[in-house]
Amino acid sequence: QVQLAESGGGWVQPGGSLKLSCAASGRTFEKDVIGWFRQAPGKEREWVAQITETAVTYYTNSVKDRFTISRDNAKNTAYLQMSSLNVEDTATYYCAADTDSWTMRQGSANYWGQGTQVTVSS
């Protein structure tokens, strides 16, 4: 059974940083595309970033230059380093895995984690 488990969420003041982790079990994801999504209360789920199996990265415009997605295949873990956080970044963050970049970008990945809450407030 494939499981993705996010961790690292929490409360942070505006301007602060957090690093989210996404650990996979039951599947070796070295050939997968890994994505991060977020969903704020009352809003639709939003694609945030993704990293291909060859470590090419893509970001939504609102997080470019602030967030960094990375992966460690040896640990079967992906990361989302978030800096210069603002209140608009408050959301539940989800990681996802799939073999196809387009599917990931469309938010239709095969595997999803349960999410980790990120709250940015003063």
C-alpha positions as CSV (number, residue, x, y, z in Angstrom):
1,Q,0.0,0.0,0.0
2,V,1.4,3.3,-1.1
3,Q,1.4,6.1,1.5
4,L,2.6,9.6,1.4
5,A,3.1,11.4,4.8
6,E,3.6,15.1,5.0
7,S,5.2,16.7,8.0
8,G,6.8,20.0,9.1
9,G,3.7,22.2,9.1
10,G,2.9,24.6,11.9
11,W,2.5,28.2,12.9
12,V,4.9,30.9,11.7
13,Q,5.0,34.6,11.7
14,P,4.9,36.6,8.4
15,G,8.4,36.6,6.9
16,G,9.2,33.3,8.5
17,S,10.2,30.0,7.1
18,L,9.1,26.3,7.2
19,K,10.3,23.2,5.6
20,L,7.8,20.5,4.7
21,S,8.7,16.9,4.1
22,C,6.8,14.2,2.2
23,A,7.9,10.7,3.0
24,A,6.8,7.8,0.8
25,S,6.3,4.2,1.8
26,G,5.2,1.2,-0.2
27,R,6.6,2.7,-3.3
28,T,10.0,3.8,-4.6
29,F,9.3,7.1,-6.2
30,E,12.6,7.8,-7.9
31,K,10.8,7.7,-11.3
32,D,7.9,9.7,-10.1
33,V,7.0,13.3,-10.4
34,I,6.4,14.8,-6.9
35,G,4.1,17.7,-6.5
36,W,3.0,20.0,-3.7
37,F,-0.5,21.5,-3.6
38,R,-2.3,23.6,-1.0
39,Q,-5.9,24.4,-0.1
40,A,-7.0,27.3,2.0
41,P,-10.3,27.4,3.7
42,G,-13.1,28.2,1.2
43,K,-10.8,27.9,-1.8
44,E,-10.0,25.3,-4.3
45,R,-6.9,23.2,-4.2
46,E,-4.0,25.0,-5.8
47,W,-0.9,23.6,-7.5
48,V,2.2,25.0,-5.8
49,A,5.2,23.2,-7.3
50,Q,6.5,20.0,-8.8
51,I,9.8,18.2,-9.4
52,T,10.4,15.7,-12.1
53,E,12.3,12.5,-11.8
54,T,15.3,14.3,-13.3
55,A,14.9,17.1,-10.7
56,V,13.5,19.7,-13.0
57,T,11.4,22.1,-11.0
58,Y,8.3,24.2,-11.6
59,Y,6.5,26.7,-9.5
60,T,3.3,28.7,-9.4
61,N,4.1,32.4,-9.8
62,S,3.1,33.4,-6.3
63,V,5.8,31.2,-4.7
64,K,8.6,31.6,-7.2
65,D,11.8,32.9,-5.5
66,R,10.3,32.0,-2.1
67,F,9.7,28.3,-2.2
68,T,12.1,25.5,-3.2
69,I,11.0,22.0,-4.0
70,S,13.6,19.2,-3.8
71,R,13.9,15.5,-3.4
72,D,16.1,12.9,-1.9
73,N,15.5,9.6,-3.7
74,A,17.7,7.7,-1.3
75,K,15.3,8.7,1.5
76,N,12.2,8.4,-0.6
77,T,11.4,11.9,0.6
78,A,10.6,15.2,-1.0
79,Y,10.7,18.6,0.5
80,L,9.2,22.1,0.2
81,Q,11.4,24.8,1.7
82,M,9.2,27.9,2.2
83,S,10.6,31.3,3.0
84,S,9.3,34.8,3.3
85,L,5.9,33.4,4.2
86,N,2.9,35.6,4.2
87,V,-0.7,35.2,5.4
88,E,-1.8,34.2,1.9
89,D,0.3,31.1,2.2
90,T,-1.9,29.8,5.0
91,A,-3.4,26.5,3.9
92,T,-3.2,22.8,4.2
93,Y,-0.3,21.5,2.1
94,Y,-0.5,18.2,0.3
95,C,2.2,16.2,-1.5
96,A,1.4,13.9,-4.4
97,A,3.2,11.4,-6.6
98,D,2.5,10.3,-10.1
99,T,4.5,9.0,-13.1
100,D,3.2,11.8,-15.4
101,S,4.0,15.5,-15.2
102,W,0.9,16.6,-17.0
103,T,-1.3,14.5,-14.7
104,M,0.4,16.0,-11.7
105,R,0.0,19.6,-13.0
106,Q,-3.7,19.0,-13.5
107,G,-4.1,17.8,-9.9
108,S,-5.0,14.3,-10.8
109,A,-2.0,12.5,-9.3
110,N,-2.5,8.8,-8.3
111,Y,-1.1,9.2,-4.8
112,W,-1.8,11.8,-2.2
113,G,-0.8,12.5,1.4
114,Q,-3.2,13.6,4.1
115,G,-1.9,17.1,4.4
116,T,-0.1,19.3,6.9
117,Q,-1.4,22.6,8.1
118,V,0.6,25.8,7.6
119,T,-0.6,28.9,9.4
120,V,1.0,32.2,8.9
121,S,-0.1,34.9,11.2
122,S,1.2,37.5,13.7
